[in-house]
Amino acid sequence: MSSKWSKRSAIIATLAVLMAGATELRAQISNYLPSAPSQAAQALTGGQQSAANSALCSALASHFPNPTAAGPSALSDPTVMTTAASSFAGSTSLPLSSATDMLKGYVAQHATDILASCATSNAASGLTSKIPGAGSLPSVPSMP
């Protein structure tokens, strides 16, 4: 009976050590994994998406000499994100931290679409600047 008790005690002690180690390991891993994009990005309204695209395209153009050649990682550049978040917060009356979180999530989910929108916007503005009298034409809306 004593040996059964010893075996059970050893098994229980081993399980307790493994569970404690697993909990600590899970905590350590979560520190290294990037946080998931904010759910707020999915909740952007059409107007917010337009404002986000505008802010991101403008920030991208101001920090990269050739924004059309910039890749998706350029949208996550800290200087681009800071500039865009400031503009987005101002145009949507959101706190800067909320605007930043929303933009980060939006960029994480839609970087390719945002870059396409920037390219379309830049091409349209470049074209109208070369056509006499085209400055009075309405602008091309940004794609969400």
Contacts in CASP RR format, 6 or more apart in sequence:
PFRMAT RR
TARGET T0000
AUTHOR 0000-0000-0000
METHOD contacts of the structure
MODEL  1
MSSKWSKRSAIIATLAVLMAGATELRAQISNYLPSAPSQAAQALTGGQQS
AANSALCSALASHFPNPTAAGPSALSDPTVMTTAASSFAGSTSLPLSSAT
DMLKGYVAQHATDILASCATSNAASGLTSKIPGAGSLPSVPSMP
37 104 0 8 1.000
37 105 0 8 1.000
37 108 0 8 1.000
37 109 0 8 1.000
38 101 0 8 1.000
38 102 0 8 1.000
38 104 0 8 1.000
38 105 0 8 1.000
40 98 0 8 1.000
40 101 0 8 1.000
40 102 0 8 1.000
40 105 0 8 1.000
41 102 0 8 1.000
41 103 0 8 1.000
41 104 0 8 1.000
41 105 0 8 1.000
41 106 0 8 1.000
41 108 0 8 1.000
41 109 0 8 1.000
41 110 0 8 1.000
42 109 0 8 1.000
44 52 0 8 1.000
44 102 0 8 1.000
44 106 0 8 1.000
46 144 0 8 1.000
48 92 0 8 1.000
48 102 0 8 1.000
49 106 0 8 1.000
49 144 0 8 1.000
50 141 0 8 1.000
50 142 0 8 1.000
50 144 0 8 1.000
51 88 0 8 1.000
51 91 0 8 1.000
51 92 0 8 1.000
52 84 0 8 1.000
52 88 0 8 1.000
52 102 0 8 1.000
52 103 0 8 1.000
52 106 0 8 1.000
52 114 0 8 1.000
53 114 0 8 1.000
53 117 0 8 1.000
53 118 0 8 1.000
53 121 0 8 1.000
53 142 0 8 1.000
53 143 0 8 1.000
53 144 0 8 1.000
54 87 0 8 1.000
54 91 0 8 1.000
54 142 0 8 1.000
55 83 0 8 1.000
55 84 0 8 1.000
55 85 0 8 1.000
55 87 0 8 1.000
55 88 0 8 1.000
55 91 0 8 1.000
55 103 0 8 1.000
56 75 0 8 1.000
56 80 0 8 1.000
56 84 0 8 1.000
56 88 0 8 1.000
56 103 0 8 1.000
56 107 0 8 1.000
56 114 0 8 1.000
56 118 0 8 1.000
57 67 0 8 1.000
57 114 0 8 1.000
57 117 0 8 1.000
57 118 0 8 1.000
57 121 0 8 1.000
57 122 0 8 1.000
57 142 0 8 1.000
58 83 0 8 1.000
58 84 0 8 1.000
58 87 0 8 1.000
59 79 0 8 1.000
59 80 0 8 1.000
59 81 0 8 1.000
59 83 0 8 1.000
59 84 0 8 1.000
59 87 0 8 1.000
60 67 0 8 1.000
60 70 0 8 1.000
60 74 0 8 1.000
60 75 0 8 1.000
60 80 0 8 1.000
60 84 0 8 1.000
60 118 0 8 1.000
61 67 0 8 1.000
61 118 0 8 1.000
61 122 0 8 1.000
62 83 0 8 1.000
63 74 0 8 1.000
63 77 0 8 1.000
63 79 0 8 1.000
63 80 0 8 1.000
63 83 0 8 1.000
64 70 0 8 1.000
64 74 0 8 1.000
64 80 0 8 1.000
67 74 0 8 1.000
67 118 0 8 1.000
67 122 0 8 1.000
68 118 0 8 1.000
68 119 0 8 1.000
68 122 0 8 1.000
70 115 0 8 1.000
71 111 0 8 1.000
71 115 0 8 1.000
72 107 0 8 1.000
72 111 0 8 1.000
72 112 0 8 1.000
72 115 0 8 1.000
74 80 0 8 1.000
75 81 0 8 1.000
75 107 0 8 1.000
75 111 0 8 1.000
75 114 0 8 1.000
75 115 0 8 1.000
76 104 0 8 1.000
76 107 0 8 1.000
76 108 0 8 1.000
76 111 0 8 1.000
81 100 0 8 1.000
81 103 0 8 1.000
81 104 0 8 1.000
81 107 0 8 1.000
82 100 0 8 1.000
84 103 0 8 1.000
85 96 0 8 1.000
85 99 0 8 1.000
85 100 0 8 1.000
85 103 0 8 1.000
86 96 0 8 1.000
86 99 0 8 1.000
88 94 0 8 1.000
88 99 0 8 1.000
88 102 0 8 1.000
88 103 0 8 1.000
89 95 0 8 1.000
89 96 0 8 1.000
89 98 0 8 1.000
89 99 0 8 1.000
89 100 0 8 1.000
90 99 0 8 1.000
92 99 0 8 1.000
94 102 0 8 1.000
106 114 0 8 1.000
107 114 0 8 1.000
113 143 0 8 1.000
113 144 0 8 1.000
116 143 0 8 1.000
117 142 0 8 1.000
117 143 0 8 1.000
117 144 0 8 1.000
120 140 0 8 1.000
120 142 0 8 1.000
120 143 0 8 1.000
121 140 0 8 1.000
121 142 0 8 1.000
124 139 0 8 1.000
124 140 0 8 1.000
125 139 0 8 1.000
127 134 0 8 1.000
128 134 0 8 1.000
128 135 0 8 1.000
128 137 0 8 1.000
128 139 0 8 1.000
129 135 0 8 1.000
END
